[in-house]
Amino acid sequence: MKEDLFTAFIFIFPFLIIAITIWIRIIKVNSNIQVEQNKEIIELLKKNSQDKDEIKINE
């Protein structure tokens, strides 16, 4: 019984490593995409803030 469990673990282990590696890769790619989106949002917010300041000055 223990030998069967150990054999199953040895057989499944490489697939678990591959699955975890792919999962980490997906998280990293999504994180990089989110960082770029956050940079764009910050730029848009800064531009919007500057536009509002210019409107107040012109009034």
PyMOL commands that set and color helices and strands:
alter all, ss='L'
color gray80, all
select helices_A, chain A and resi 2-58
alter helices_A, ss='H'
color red, helices_A
deselect
rebuild
show_as cartoon
